[in-house]
Amino acid sequence: MPSSQDYLQQIKSHIRETTVDELRRLMNGPNPPLLIDVREADEFEQGHVPGAQFIPRGFLELRIENLTTDRSKPVYLICAGGARSAFAAKSLKEMGFGEAVSVAGGFKAWKDKGYDVRIPKTLSSDQMKRYSRHVLIPEVGIEGQMKLLDAKVLLIGAGGLGSPSAYYLAAAGIGTIGIVDDDTVDVSNLQRQILHTTERVGVPKVESAMETLHGLNPDVRVIPHKLRITSENVMDIVSNYDVVIDGCDNFGTRYLVNDACVLLNKPNIYASIYRFEGQATTFIPHDGPCYRCLYPDPTPPELAPSCQEAGVLGVLPGVMGLIQATEAVKIILGTGGLLVNRLLTYDALSMKFREMKIRRDHDCAVCGQHASIKKPVDMDITCAIPQVPGH
C-alpha cells in the first residue's frame, strides 16, 4: 500500500502544477484566470490571494459551476501548501475541466514571497448565526452578506410601503437604513403600517421605526430624517445612499425623488397602492425609463383620490413593499433580473399579477436626450382631499 506522500506524488504526476511566481504574473495580467481557494473558511478569512474565489474543498464539485460552466478554460486552485489543491485539480479533470492547475507550495509559498495578501472583512460568529440562511445561498454567501451590511438604503416614507420594506431589509442585514418621514403615528395607520404600535400613537414615525428596527436587528444603523422632502434637501439626502425605495404618498414628492435619483444616478424602486391594487417597477437611471417616462404629467387632483377617500386593503402594502425590498437586495448583491423596463401590477381581489413592458422616453424632461430639468423643482400637486401620509 502506498503511503500518503506516495499517493500525493502519484496524483501530482497526473495534473499540472504552477509556481506562485507564475500565478502572480497571471493574476496581474490583463485577463486573470479563475483562481479558487479550496481552504476552509477560517483560513481564507485570515488572508488570501487578491482575486481568489472561495469554495471549500469539500464543496468544490458541488459549487464549481456557480463560478464557471466553461470546461475549456483553465481553473487554478490554491490551498495552504499544495496538497488539497492537487486533489482538487484531479477531481476537476475527472469532471471534464481540461486544464485544472494546482499552485505548488500554496498560500504559504505566496506569503513567503512577500506578495500581496487580501484580508477580507468577515462576519462575526453572531452574524454567522443570524445570517446563516443567506450564507448557504451561493448567490449570497459571506461576500454577499458583507455587501448587504455595507449597503445604504433610503426609504421615502415610514408608512404602508416603507414599513414592510424597512422591516425585511433590516432583517436581511442592510447596514444603514435611512427613513424620511415628517409625520407622527396615528391609530388609523396601524391597519397596515407594521413598524408602529398602539403604544406609539403620537410618536414621530421615524422614531417609532427606529425603535422597531433596532429591536429586530441591532446590526442595523437607522438614520431618521424627520422632515418633508423638498427641492432644497432632496439632493443632499439622496446622495448619501446607494438605493432609494419610493414609498411616498404624494405626487410632488415622487417627482422630486425621481428627478434627484436620475441626476445622481441612483436606483429608484417605485411602488404605489390603491384599494386592492398595486404596481411596482425599478428605475435604473439611463438604463431604462424613469418615473417621468411612465407618467410625464401629474394626475389631475380631481382624479387622484387619497387613501382616506378611496381606502386600501391593509395587507396590500405588505406585498408591494416586499417586492421593493427584494429588488433592493438584488441590486446590492448584483444578481437576478430586475423590474427594469417592466411594470408589475397586482390585483389582490383576483390574486393576479400582470406585467407590462415600459420604455424609456427619449424626450423625457429629466432623462431624455435633451433634458430640460437640471435640478429638482418643487411641484404644487395636491389630491382632491388631503392624503393620509404613508398610504
Secondary structure as the mmCIF struct_conf table of DSSP 4:
data_model
#
loop_
_struct_conf.conf_type_id
_struct_conf.id
_struct_conf.beg_label_comp_id
_struct_conf.beg_label_asym_id
_struct_conf.beg_label_seq_id
_struct_conf.end_label_comp_id
_struct_conf.end_label_asym_id
_struct_conf.end_label_seq_id
HELX_RH_AL_P HELX_RH_AL_P1 SER A 4 LYS A 12
TURN_TY1_P TURN_TY1_P1 SER A 13 HIS A 14
BEND BEND1 ILE A 15 ILE A 15
STRN STRN1 ARG A 16 THR A 18
HELX_RH_AL_P HELX_RH_AL_P2 VAL A 20 MET A 27
TURN_TY1_P TURN_TY1_P2 ASN A 28 ASN A 28
BEND BEND2 GLY A 29 ASN A 31
HELX_LH_PP_P HELX_LH_PP_P1 PRO A 32 PRO A 33
STRN STRN2 LEU A 34 ASP A 37
BEND BEND3 ARG A 39 ARG A 39
HELX_RH_AL_P HELX_RH_AL_P3 ALA A 41 GLU A 45
TURN_TY1_P TURN_TY1_P3 GLN A 46 GLN A 46
STRN STRN3 HIS A 48 HIS A 48
TURN_TY1_P TURN_TY1_P4 PRO A 50 GLY A 51
STRN STRN4 GLN A 53 PHE A 54
HELX_RH_3T_P HELX_RH_3T_P1 ARG A 57 PHE A 59
HELX_RH_AL_P HELX_RH_AL_P4 LEU A 60 LEU A 67
TURN_TY1_P TURN_TY1_P5 ARG A 71 SER A 72
BEND BEND4 LYS A 73 LYS A 73
STRN STRN5 VAL A 75 ILE A 78
BEND BEND5 ALA A 80 GLY A 82
HELX_RH_AL_P HELX_RH_AL_P5 ALA A 83 GLU A 94
TURN_TY1_P TURN_TY1_P6 MET A 95 GLY A 96
BEND BEND6 GLY A 98 GLY A 98
STRN STRN6 ALA A 100 VAL A 103
TURN_TY1_P TURN_TY1_P7 ALA A 104 GLY A 105
HELX_RH_AL_P HELX_RH_AL_P6 GLY A 106 ASP A 112
TURN_TY1_P TURN_TY1_P8 LYS A 113 GLY A 114
STRN STRN7 ARG A 118 ARG A 118
HELX_RH_AL_P HELX_RH_AL_P7 SER A 125 ARG A 130
TURN_TY1_P TURN_TY1_P9 TYR A 131 TYR A 131
HELX_RH_AL_P HELX_RH_AL_P8 SER A 132 VAL A 135
TURN_TY1_P TURN_TY1_P10 LEU A 136 LEU A 136
BEND BEND7 ILE A 137 ILE A 137
TURN_TY1_P TURN_TY1_P11 PRO A 138 VAL A 140
HELX_RH_AL_P HELX_RH_AL_P9 GLY A 141 ASP A 150
STRN STRN8 LYS A 152 ILE A 156
BEND BEND8 ALA A 158 GLY A 159
TURN_TY1_P TURN_TY1_P12 GLY A 160 LEU A 161
HELX_RH_AL_P HELX_RH_AL_P10 GLY A 162 ALA A 172
TURN_TY1_P TURN_TY1_P13 GLY A 173 GLY A 173
BEND BEND9 GLY A 175 GLY A 175
STRN STRN9 THR A 176 VAL A 180
STRN STRN10 THR A 184 THR A 184
HELX_RH_3T_P HELX_RH_3T_P2 VAL A 187 GLN A 191
TURN_TY1_P TURN_TY1_P14 ARG A 192 ARG A 192
TURN_TY1_P TURN_TY1_P15 ILE A 194 LEU A 195
HELX_RH_3T_P HELX_RH_3T_P3 THR A 198 ARG A 200
TURN_TY1_P TURN_TY1_P16 VAL A 201 GLY A 202
BEND BEND10 VAL A 203 VAL A 203
STRN STRN11 PRO A 204 PRO A 204
HELX_RH_AL_P HELX_RH_AL_P11 LYS A 205 LEU A 216
TURN_TY1_P TURN_TY1_P17 PRO A 218 ASP A 219
STRN STRN12 ARG A 221 HIS A 225
BEND BEND11 LEU A 227 LEU A 227
TURN_TY1_P TURN_TY1_P18 SER A 231 ASN A 233
HELX_RH_AL_P HELX_RH_AL_P12 VAL A 234 VAL A 238
TURN_TY1_P TURN_TY1_P19 SER A 239 ASN A 240
BEND BEND12 ASP A 242 ASP A 242
STRN STRN13 VAL A 243 ASP A 246
BEND BEND13 ASP A 249 ASN A 250
HELX_RH_AL_P HELX_RH_AL_P13 PHE A 251 LEU A 264
TURN_TY1_P TURN_TY1_P20 ASN A 265 ASN A 265
STRN STRN14 ASN A 268 TYR A 274
STRN STRN15 ARG A 275 ARG A 275
TURN_TY1_P TURN_TY1_P21 PHE A 276 PHE A 276
STRN STRN16 GLU A 277 PHE A 283
TURN_TY1_P TURN_TY1_P22 PRO A 285 HIS A 286
BEND BEND14 ASP A 287 GLY A 288
HELX_RH_AL_P HELX_RH_AL_P14 TYR A 291 LEU A 294
BEND BEND15 PRO A 296 ASP A 297
HELX_LH_PP_P HELX_LH_PP_P2 PRO A 298 PRO A 300
HELX_RH_3T_P HELX_RH_3T_P4 PRO A 301 LEU A 303
HELX_RH_AL_P HELX_RH_AL_P15 CYS A 307 ALA A 310
STRN STRN17 VAL A 312 VAL A 312
TURN_TY1_P TURN_TY1_P23 GLY A 314 VAL A 315
HELX_RH_AL_P HELX_RH_AL_P16 LEU A 316 LEU A 333
TURN_TY1_P TURN_TY1_P24 GLY A 334 GLY A 334
BEND BEND16 GLY A 336 GLY A 336
TURN_TY1_P TURN_TY1_P25 VAL A 340 ASN A 341
STRN STRN18 ARG A 342 ASP A 347
TURN_TY1_P TURN_TY1_P26 ALA A 348 MET A 351
STRN STRN19 LYS A 352 LYS A 357
TURN_TY1_P TURN_TY1_P27 HIS A 362 ASP A 363
TURN_TY1_P TURN_TY1_P28 ALA A 365 CYS A 367
BEND BEND17 GLY A 368 GLY A 368
TURN_TY1_P TURN_TY1_P29 GLN A 369 HIS A 370
BEND BEND18 LYS A 375 LYS A 375
BEND BEND19 ALA A 384 ILE A 385
HELX_LH_PP_P HELX_LH_PP_P3 PRO A 386 VAL A 388
TURN_TY1_P TURN_TY1_P30 PRO A 389 GLY A 390
#
